[in-house]
Amino acid sequence: MPGYISLDLDSRREKEALTPGKQPFPHQLEAFEALNKTFKDKSAKSGLLVLPTGAGKTFTSVRWLCTNVLPKNIKIVWLAQAFHLLDQAAMVAEFEKHKPSTILGSSVKSI
């Protein structure tokens, strides 16, 4: 049809997730701060990150966990209702693990 183009959203999302130096959106920065505040209190054992579809829950949670939980040698169990969501989380986590700490440190502060 004239005026329409076809987009491969899966490949675009994958490319975006792996873009070096990806900076969080303002709502993700707010989520980092809220997570920091929640878990600053050592009695907090769990939390819930609530964002709308497409707002970057995986990116937000993985980046925060890589900054605040994994460095303390705390194990994480990641549950999802579909295999593709587990694959997405694993892909983002692998990228976060290998990127320069200056990128990570510029957008997320460890608690």
C-alpha positions as CSV (number, residue, x, y, z in Angstrom):
1,M,0.0,0.0,0.0
2,P,1.3,3.4,-0.8
3,G,2.4,5.4,2.3
4,Y,3.0,2.4,4.4
5,I,6.3,0.7,5.2
6,S,7.0,-2.7,6.8
7,L,9.1,-2.8,9.9
8,D,10.7,-5.8,11.6
9,L,10.0,-4.7,15.2
10,D,11.8,-7.7,16.7
11,S,15.1,-6.9,15.0
12,R,14.7,-3.2,15.8
13,R,14.1,-3.9,19.5
14,E,17.1,-6.3,19.5
15,K,19.3,-3.7,17.9
16,E,18.1,-1.0,20.3
17,A,18.7,-3.2,23.3
18,L,22.3,-3.8,22.3
19,T,23.1,-0.2,21.4
20,P,26.3,0.7,23.3
21,G,25.8,3.5,25.7
22,K,22.0,3.2,25.8
23,Q,20.8,5.8,28.2
24,P,17.6,5.2,30.2
25,F,14.6,7.4,29.7
26,P,13.4,9.7,32.5
27,H,10.8,7.2,33.7
28,Q,13.5,4.6,34.0
29,L,15.7,6.9,36.0
30,E,12.7,7.5,38.3
31,A,12.4,3.7,38.6
32,F,16.1,3.4,39.6
33,E,15.6,5.9,42.3
34,A,12.4,4.2,43.6
35,L,14.2,0.9,43.6
36,N,17.2,2.4,45.5
37,K,14.8,3.9,48.0
38,T,12.9,0.7,48.5
39,F,16.0,-1.5,49.0
40,K,18.0,1.0,51.1
41,D,15.9,-0.4,53.9
42,K,17.6,-3.8,54.6
43,S,14.3,-5.3,55.7
44,A,12.9,-5.1,52.1
45,K,13.1,-8.6,50.7
46,S,11.2,-8.1,47.4
47,G,9.7,-5.5,45.2
48,L,7.6,-5.0,42.1
49,L,8.5,-2.9,39.1
50,V,5.4,-1.7,37.4
51,L,5.7,0.0,33.9
52,P,3.4,-0.2,30.9
53,T,4.0,-2.5,28.0
54,G,7.0,-1.3,26.0
55,A,8.3,1.0,28.7
56,G,11.5,-1.0,29.3
57,K,10.8,-3.2,32.3
58,T,13.5,-5.7,31.3
59,F,16.1,-3.1,30.6
60,T,15.3,-1.2,33.8
61,S,15.3,-4.2,36.1
62,V,18.4,-5.9,34.5
63,R,20.4,-2.7,34.7
64,W,19.4,-2.1,38.3
65,L,20.1,-5.7,39.3
66,C,23.5,-5.6,37.5
67,T,24.4,-2.5,39.4
68,N,23.0,-3.2,42.9
69,V,22.5,-7.0,43.4
70,L,25.0,-9.0,41.3
71,P,28.1,-7.1,42.7
72,K,27.1,-8.3,46.2
73,N,27.1,-12.0,44.9
74,I,23.4,-12.3,45.5
75,K,21.7,-14.9,43.3
76,I,18.7,-13.9,41.2
77,V,15.9,-16.2,40.0
78,W,14.2,-14.7,36.9
79,L,10.7,-16.0,36.2
80,A,8.7,-15.2,33.1
81,Q,5.5,-16.6,31.5
82,A,7.2,-17.1,28.1
83,F,10.5,-18.3,26.8
84,H,11.1,-15.2,24.6
85,L,10.9,-13.0,27.8
86,L,13.6,-15.2,29.4
87,D,15.7,-14.9,26.2
88,Q,15.2,-11.1,26.2
89,A,16.3,-10.8,29.8
90,A,19.4,-13.0,29.2
91,M,20.4,-11.0,26.2
92,V,20.1,-7.7,28.1
93,A,21.9,-9.1,31.1
94,E,24.8,-10.4,28.9
95,F,25.1,-6.9,27.4
96,E,25.1,-5.2,30.8
97,K,27.8,-7.6,32.0
98,H,30.2,-6.7,29.2
99,K,29.7,-3.0,28.7
100,P,32.1,-0.4,30.1
101,S,31.3,0.5,33.7
102,T,31.5,4.2,32.8
103,I,28.3,3.8,30.8
104,L,26.6,2.0,33.6
105,G,27.8,4.4,36.3
106,S,26.6,7.4,34.4
107,S,22.9,6.5,34.6
108,V,22.5,4.2,37.7
109,K,23.8,4.9,41.1
110,S,24.4,1.9,43.3
111,I,22.8,1.9,46.8
